[in-house]
């Protein structure tokens, strides 16, 4: 899970980060001291829980929260406000529909209790809702891959490579058609579509589509060096889905 702390007091930000990691060391905690920095972080990662100081030195935490709510995937995300000004709380609930607030100076026990409740609940929901598929890597090794972790699938000489956020896995003797059947049987609404005779891609993780020549395009993914291919036969479907995905910032180069 990714957590974002937006707090202009560095000491308080670090203290909060330490408390959160004390709940679960597998959490990834990001921090920013202003609105612009927080929005820049959101361009590169998906955040599960927000802790936002209502009064930032160069901006308003309320304004930031309003901007976050405008982003489709954060319409119902957990937002907890940090404040020493109780008078802003009613406004926060009305305008942003925040989950709760924490008064400064922090009461450590209350903060940990609230955070633990949210982290555990979010983690459990995530495990229930996330779809996965199991691949047989051979040598009596089976691996479970969550569909939303898959970036793209590449098949070359009957070796299927599953490229994911956490690394890639090679499955011998598995065709692209067989792989897509496995994936589609695991999810009724998956976003992994064939883009080429040798590739299938996760629409939600494409960051750029760039024309390679008259018949093919290159597909790029966030924080991943390898690329996938898009052929002319699949171009219209992939580009239409890419444009219509509300989590995407459209970047298509026809040059």
PyMOL commands that set and color helices and strands:
alter all, ss='L'
color gray80, all
select helices_A, chain A and resi 10-23+35-42+61-70+72-74+86-96+108-129+147-149+176-186+203-205+232-244
alter helices_A, ss='H'
color red, helices_A
select strands_A, chain A and resi 2-6+28-32+49-53+78-83+100-103+132-138+141-146+150-156+159-164+167-172+192-196+199-202+206-213+216-221+224-231+252-253
alter strands_A, ss='S'
color yellow, strands_A
deselect
rebuild
show_as cartoon
